Amino acid sequence: HTLLKHIAAVDRDPALPSAAARAARRRSLQSDLSALGDLALYQRASLAGERASGGFDASRWVIRALAGEPSPEDSEPIRLLDVGAIVSGRYAAAKGCARIDATAIDLHAQDDGVVEADFFEYAAEPSRRAAFDVTVLSLVVNFVPAPARRGHMLRLAAEVTRPRGRVFVVLPAACVVNSRYVTLGSMKQILASVGLPVKDTVRSERLVMFDCVVQDHGERPAPREWKKHLVRPGKDRNNFCVELCFDQSASESGKVVAKEAAGKDEERQPRTSNQRKKARKLARCNRGTAAKRGSENFVRQGQHKRAKLGKKIQGTALVGKNP
């Protein structure tokens, strides 16, 4: 996870000013990631651990929250999208709520019942707009490397879920109680900004779940940008952050455009202590280079003036001599 975050941050690193330097750094990080066995190996290990220990099961929270939904006799099955699912079938025998027809997807599926798909591509298909009654993002938003991509994921979750449907977002509690940039209140505001006002919040010692109701586009509040902003200083904090960006045309239509940070060459103001140190070091180097260049120019100008003055003096001396 750390390596994935470093790869996503390469294009924003002020210590890597050239494209060649960024490409070399990216290759190095990819090599380190491959040496660890890559994401597929990590997910196979997660699956083994999940089956051995039972692991965390978000479906229990979700089924409890859906207990007030119509019964199977009164309606069609609840269409549910489970994003980042390690195993399938958790919603098949749901009790206390309507029958659930679940679709489980994951980037590198390790279970036969899980569809292998990238959520960003899956949700972008026009046929999937408002295709589900419920979408579950359980411990996946925090694994997206770039803050703007996290905001984009939340927006897409609102797009694939029908109005008045539900989106459940599960995060490690540390993401909202120990982050430098996000609080429980600001996370609720971010969700509301993409049309997901929070109906209820469920917390445990290690996790927090946001139960959101999807708003229709016409009911959503005016778009609001969210950038990385320090709210809790301290060296023992984590750097979890969610960013949202809006352009002018999107503001008029009420739609959110999350500018994806990965692959961009935009210069961004450094925020973390390491980024600030790198920026200061780079600035000192630039000032030193400029001073050196200015000094060299000054010396050259002085040499030119002295040479010109010497020629003038020499010419005056020759004119004053007797033939």
C-alpha positions as CSV (number, residue, x, y, z in Angstrom):
1,H,0.0,0.0,0.0
2,T,2.9,2.4,0.9
3,L,4.6,1.7,-2.5
4,L,1.3,2.3,-4.4
5,K,1.0,5.7,-2.6
6,H,4.6,6.5,-3.5
7,I,4.0,5.7,-7.2
8,A,0.9,7.9,-7.2
9,A,2.9,10.8,-5.6
10,V,5.8,10.7,-8.1
11,D,4.3,13.4,-10.4
12,R,3.8,15.7,-7.4
13,D,7.3,15.3,-6.0
14,P,9.2,18.7,-6.2
15,A,12.5,16.9,-5.9
16,L,11.9,15.3,-9.4
17,P,11.6,18.2,-11.7
18,S,12.2,16.4,-15.0
19,A,10.1,13.8,-16.8
20,A,13.2,11.5,-17.0
21,A,13.7,11.6,-13.3
22,R,10.0,10.9,-12.6
23,A,10.0,8.0,-15.0
24,A,13.2,6.5,-13.4
25,R,11.6,6.8,-9.9
26,R,8.4,5.2,-11.1
27,R,10.3,2.3,-12.6
28,S,12.3,1.8,-9.4
29,L,9.1,1.7,-7.3
30,Q,7.4,-0.7,-9.7
31,S,10.4,-2.9,-9.4
32,D,10.1,-2.9,-5.6
33,L,6.4,-3.6,-5.8
34,S,7.1,-6.6,-8.1
35,A,9.8,-7.9,-5.7
36,L,7.2,-8.0,-2.9
37,G,4.9,-10.1,-5.1
38,D,2.6,-7.4,-6.5
39,L,-1.1,-6.8,-5.7
40,A,-2.3,-10.2,-6.8
41,L,-0.1,-12.0,-4.2
42,Y,-1.2,-9.6,-1.5
43,Q,-4.9,-10.3,-2.3
44,R,-4.3,-14.1,-2.3
45,A,-2.8,-13.8,1.1
46,S,-5.8,-11.6,2.2
47,L,-8.2,-14.3,0.9
48,A,-6.4,-17.0,2.9
49,G,-6.5,-14.9,6.0
50,E,-10.2,-14.0,5.4
51,R,-11.1,-17.7,5.2
52,A,-9.0,-18.7,8.1
53,S,-10.1,-16.1,10.6
54,G,-13.5,-14.9,9.4
55,G,-12.1,-11.4,9.1
56,F,-14.2,-8.3,9.0
57,D,-17.6,-8.7,7.3
58,A,-19.2,-5.5,6.3
59,S,-22.3,-7.4,5.1
60,R,-23.5,-7.7,8.8
61,W,-23.5,-4.0,9.2
62,V,-25.1,-3.5,5.8
63,I,-27.9,-6.1,6.3
64,R,-28.7,-4.6,9.7
65,A,-29.0,-1.1,8.1
66,L,-31.3,-2.5,5.4
67,A,-33.6,-4.2,7.8
68,G,-36.3,-1.6,7.2
69,E,-36.3,-2.1,3.4
70,P,-39.4,-3.8,1.8
71,S,-39.7,-7.6,2.1
72,P,-39.2,-9.9,-0.9
73,E,-43.0,-10.4,-1.3
74,D,-43.5,-6.6,-1.9
75,S,-40.6,-5.9,-4.3
76,E,-37.9,-7.1,-6.5
77,P,-34.6,-8.2,-5.0
78,I,-32.2,-5.4,-3.8
79,R,-29.5,-4.9,-6.4
80,L,-26.3,-4.5,-4.5
81,L,-22.7,-3.8,-5.8
82,D,-20.0,-4.9,-3.5
83,V,-16.7,-3.2,-4.5
84,G,-13.4,-4.7,-3.5
85,A,-15.0,-8.0,-2.3
86,I,-12.6,-10.7,-1.3
87,V,-15.2,-13.4,-1.3
88,S,-18.8,-13.7,-2.7
89,G,-22.0,-15.0,-1.3
90,R,-22.1,-13.0,1.9
91,Y,-25.5,-11.4,1.0
92,A,-27.1,-14.6,-0.4
93,A,-28.7,-15.7,2.9
94,A,-29.5,-12.2,4.3
95,K,-32.1,-12.3,7.0
96,G,-34.3,-9.5,8.2
97,C,-34.4,-7.6,4.9
98,A,-35.4,-8.1,1.3
99,R,-33.7,-10.6,-0.8
100,I,-30.4,-9.3,-2.0
101,D,-29.0,-9.8,-5.5
102,A,-25.3,-9.0,-5.0
103,T,-22.6,-8.3,-7.7
104,A,-19.1,-8.6,-6.2
105,I,-16.2,-7.0,-8.0
106,D,-12.5,-6.7,-7.3
107,L,-9.4,-5.5,-9.2
108,H,-7.7,-9.0,-8.9
109,A,-10.5,-11.4,-8.1
110,Q,-9.4,-14.4,-6.0
111,D,-12.8,-16.0,-5.7
112,D,-14.9,-17.7,-8.4
113,G,-17.9,-15.6,-7.5
114,V,-16.2,-12.3,-7.7
115,V,-16.0,-10.4,-11.1
116,E,-12.6,-9.1,-11.9
117,A,-13.0,-5.5,-12.8
118,D,-11.6,-2.0,-12.1
119,F,-14.3,-0.1,-10.4
120,F,-13.3,3.2,-12.2
121,E,-13.9,1.6,-15.6
122,Y,-16.8,-0.5,-14.4
123,A,-18.7,2.5,-13.1
124,A,-17.9,4.6,-16.1
125,E,-20.1,2.4,-18.4
126,P,-23.3,4.3,-19.3
127,S,-25.4,1.1,-18.7
128,R,-24.3,1.1,-15.1
129,R,-25.7,4.6,-14.3
130,A,-28.2,4.1,-11.4
131,A,-28.1,0.4,-12.0
132,F,-27.9,-0.6,-8.3
133,D,-30.0,0.0,-5.2
134,V,-27.1,-0.3,-2.9
135,T,-23.3,0.2,-3.3
136,V,-20.8,-1.0,-0.7
137,L,-17.3,0.5,-0.5
138,S,-15.8,-1.5,2.4
139,L,-12.2,-0.7,3.1
140,V,-11.4,0.3,-0.5
141,V,-11.4,4.1,-0.5
142,N,-8.4,4.1,1.9
143,F,-6.5,1.9,-0.5
144,V,-6.8,4.2,-3.5
145,P,-3.4,5.9,-3.6
146,A,-4.3,9.5,-4.7
147,P,-6.6,11.8,-2.7
148,A,-8.4,13.0,-5.9
149,R,-9.0,9.4,-7.0
150,R,-10.7,8.8,-3.7
151,G,-13.0,11.7,-4.3
152,H,-13.7,10.4,-7.8
153,M,-14.5,6.9,-6.4
154,L,-17.1,8.4,-4.1
155,R,-18.7,10.4,-7.0
156,L,-18.9,7.2,-9.1
157,A,-20.5,5.3,-6.3
158,A,-23.3,8.0,-6.3
159,E,-23.6,7.7,-10.1
160,V,-24.1,3.9,-10.2
161,T,-26.7,4.0,-7.4
162,R,-30.2,5.0,-8.0
163,P,-31.6,8.2,-6.3
164,R,-32.9,7.3,-2.8
165,G,-30.6,4.3,-2.9
166,R,-27.9,3.7,-0.3
167,V,-24.1,3.9,-0.4
168,F,-22.1,2.4,2.5
169,V,-18.5,3.6,3.0
170,V,-16.4,1.7,5.5
171,L,-13.0,3.2,6.6
172,P,-10.5,2.5,9.3
173,A,-11.4,4.7,12.2
174,A,-7.9,6.2,12.1
175,C,-8.7,7.8,8.7
176,V,-11.1,10.2,10.5
177,V,-9.9,10.3,14.1
178,N,-6.2,10.5,13.5
179,S,-5.7,12.1,10.1
180,R,-3.9,15.3,9.6
181,Y,-6.4,16.4,7.0
182,V,-9.8,14.7,7.6
183,T,-12.1,14.7,10.6
184,L,-15.4,12.8,11.1
185,G,-17.3,16.0,10.3
186,S,-15.3,16.9,7.2
187,M,-15.7,13.4,5.8
188,K,-19.5,13.8,6.2
189,Q,-19.3,17.1,4.3
190,I,-17.2,15.5,1.5
191,L,-19.8,12.8,1.1
192,A,-22.6,15.3,1.0
193,S,-20.7,17.3,-1.6
194,V,-21.0,14.4,-4.1
195,G,-24.7,13.7,-3.3
196,L,-24.2,11.3,-0.5
197,P,-25.6,12.9,2.7
198,V,-25.0,10.7,5.7
199,K,-28.1,9.1,7.2
200,D,-26.3,7.2,10.0
201,T,-22.8,6.5,11.3
202,V,-21.7,3.2,12.9
203,R,-18.5,3.1,14.8
204,S,-16.3,0.4,16.4
205,E,-12.9,0.6,17.9
206,R,-11.2,0.2,14.6
207,L,-13.8,1.0,11.9
208,V,-16.4,3.6,10.9
209,M,-19.2,3.1,8.5
210,F,-21.1,5.9,6.8
211,D,-24.6,5.0,5.7
212,C,-25.5,7.5,2.9
213,V,-28.7,8.2,1.0
214,V,-28.2,9.1,-2.7
215,Q,-29.6,12.4,-3.7
216,D,-31.0,13.2,-7.1
217,H,-28.8,15.7,-9.1
218,G,-31.4,18.4,-8.7
219,E,-31.3,18.1,-4.9
220,R,-27.6,18.2,-4.5
221,P,-25.9,21.3,-2.9
222,A,-23.8,23.7,-4.8
223,P,-20.4,22.1,-5.7
224,R,-17.6,22.7,-3.2
225,E,-13.9,22.0,-3.7
226,W,-12.0,20.0,-1.1
227,K,-8.3,20.3,-1.0
228,K,-5.7,19.0,1.4
229,H,-5.8,21.2,4.4
230,L,-4.0,20.7,7.7
231,V,-6.4,20.4,10.6
232,R,-4.5,18.2,13.1
233,P,-0.8,18.8,13.3
234,G,1.4,16.2,14.9
235,K,4.1,13.7,13.8
236,D,2.0,10.7,14.9
237,R,-0.9,11.5,12.6
238,N,-1.6,9.7,9.3
239,N,-1.9,11.4,5.9
240,F,-5.3,10.1,4.8
241,C,-7.1,12.7,2.7
242,V,-9.9,13.0,0.1
243,E,-9.9,15.8,-2.5
244,L,-12.7,17.0,-4.8
245,C,-12.3,19.5,-7.6
246,F,-15.0,21.3,-9.6
247,D,-14.7,23.1,-13.0
248,Q,-17.0,25.9,-14.0
249,S,-19.0,23.9,-16.5
250,A,-19.5,21.1,-14.0
251,S,-20.7,23.7,-11.4
252,E,-23.5,24.9,-13.7
253,S,-24.8,21.3,-14.2
254,G,-24.3,20.3,-10.6
255,K,-21.8,17.5,-11.5
256,V,-18.5,16.9,-9.8
257,V,-15.3,16.5,-11.8
258,A,-12.6,14.8,-9.7
259,K,-9.2,15.7,-11.3
260,E,-7.2,12.6,-11.1
261,A,-3.7,13.3,-9.8
262,A,-2.0,10.2,-11.2
263,G,-0.3,10.9,-14.5
264,K,-0.5,14.7,-14.2
265,D,2.5,17.0,-14.4
266,E,0.8,19.8,-12.5
267,E,2.8,21.5,-9.8
268,R,1.1,21.3,-6.4
269,Q,1.9,23.1,-3.2
270,P,3.6,20.6,-0.9
271,R,1.8,20.0,2.3
272,T,3.6,17.2,4.3
273,S,6.7,17.9,6.2
274,N,8.8,15.7,3.9
275,Q,7.5,17.6,0.8
276,R,8.2,20.9,2.5
277,K,11.8,19.9,3.2
278,K,12.3,18.8,-0.4
279,A,10.8,22.0,-1.7
280,R,13.1,24.1,0.6
281,K,16.1,22.1,-0.5
282,L,15.2,22.5,-4.2
283,A,14.6,26.2,-3.7
284,R,18.1,26.6,-2.0
285,C,19.7,24.8,-4.9
286,N,17.9,27.0,-7.4
287,R,18.9,30.1,-5.5
288,G,22.5,28.9,-5.4
289,T,22.5,28.2,-9.1
290,A,21.0,31.6,-9.8
291,A,23.5,33.4,-7.6
292,K,26.4,31.5,-9.2
293,R,25.1,32.4,-12.7
294,G,24.7,36.0,-11.6
295,S,28.2,36.1,-10.2
296,E,29.6,34.6,-13.4
297,N,27.8,37.2,-15.5
298,F,29.1,40.0,-13.2
299,V,32.7,38.7,-13.6
300,R,32.3,38.6,-17.4
301,Q,30.9,42.1,-17.5
302,G,33.7,43.3,-15.3
303,Q,36.3,41.7,-17.5
304,H,34.7,43.2,-20.6
305,K,34.6,46.7,-19.1
306,R,38.3,46.4,-17.9
307,A,39.3,45.3,-21.4
308,K,37.4,48.1,-23.0
309,L,38.9,50.6,-20.6
310,G,42.4,49.2,-21.2
311,K,42.0,49.7,-25.0
312,K,40.8,53.2,-24.5
313,I,43.8,54.1,-22.2
314,Q,46.2,52.4,-24.6
315,G,44.7,54.3,-27.6
316,T,45.0,57.7,-25.6
317,A,48.6,56.9,-24.8
318,L,49.5,56.2,-28.4
319,V,47.9,59.4,-29.6
320,G,49.8,61.5,-27.0
321,K,53.3,60.1,-28.1
322,N,55.6,62.2,-30.2
323,P,56.3,60.7,-33.7
